Amino acid sequence: MEEGRKGQCSSLNQVSKTWRKMWSLQAPHATKSFLWRATKESLPTCLNLYNRKIVDSPLYPICSSAPESITHAIWSCSAAQDVWSMSSRRIQKQNVQSGPFLEVLKPMLENLSSHELTEVAVIARALWNRRNLWLFEQLFHSPFQVISRTEWTAPPPGFYKANWDAAVDKENSKIGVGVVVRDSSGMVIASVCSSIFLNPDHLLGEAVAALKASTLCFDIGLNQVMLEGDSSAVVQAVQRRDECWSPTGLVVRDIKLVFVNSSLVYSLYF
């Protein structure tokens, strides 16, 4: 009995060590939160939704050749491996595995440096974002585009860059948004994250995040701002002159009003 307790204690300590190392990564909180959800197998993959009888097919929407487990979507699928092949060499050498994503991540947490682990977390989330972009907007980013978007590019001197992103929690009908504002040296000068009880629509979430980014920059009195998100549909909607009276269209209208009612110079792109 005593040996059983010792074995259980050792196992729990190992799990606790894994969580601590994961949450200590030098990455945005939203990225670490994503990684935690992936290791808990709680992302809304087609396989998870199929098992709950929410969707008709468990297949991964990008390759359509295998069930969309979390491991398949962000690690073992050939479409994902095309992206990982452009990562750091030591990451590329990690064995492709099946099974729960936590079992894929554990050897990395043990063998890779803190910088490499941060790269793993950022690329994994970028792959999930690419999947969502394809699923909801029918846009597909090449491996080069995915990797390039994981590398933050500084704005010109005198400008600020506000990066915005959104996450959708369909189970609880909530949208989470996050904004980080940096100067040309990369220093964070403002950030905000919040969750809102709202129709859990991906495009609506991205629009709300873009609105949060523009109002934050206006409220803190920035003069020249570059707003960067990953939803081309929202960016294009803001840039168009026509109006739409859907929930997303009304949020886009509010973004335009921020631009009109301020004397700031904004550049919005994805």
C-alpha angles and dihedrals in degrees: 000000000000091000090051091053091048091051092049091048091051091050092050091048090052092051091048090051090051093052093046093052092047094050092047093062116124093242135110114283090243090057093050090046089052091050091050091052090048092053090048089053089235102127114117096250119165089251093054092046091046091053088054090048093243098120132032099230133042093201121124105253095222101053100016088202104097140027112277104246115164091250091052094047099049104023125011105036112102089236089058093043089055086063096042088052087069094053128091115309096245090053091051090056093060111113117254107238140180125220130059116354091235088066089053092049099045097075089048092052088052100043110028129079122249090256092051092048090053088052090052092051094047094047092046091054091044089055090052090049089051089052091052092047090055094043098047105026103023091235121134125200120209120233089260091053091049093050094044090054091056090061113078113225118208120236120239118279111284093027131099127213123216115195116198134188140168139209127199124218104193095176093061098029092240137135121208120203133187134188130186122187120198135177125229091277091057095252114147109236100171140005138174137183129181143158124227131195099237142131100296096235117148096218092046089051092053091049092050090050091051090050091050090051094050095046092047092054090046093048094052092047103244116172106203119024137175112203114204126187137151101240112093090184092062093044092050092046091054091048094051121087097217120091133226124200097208117114090262091045091054091053090049088052089055090052090053090050090056089055093046096046095050133066092219125121110238132186115190121193145140 
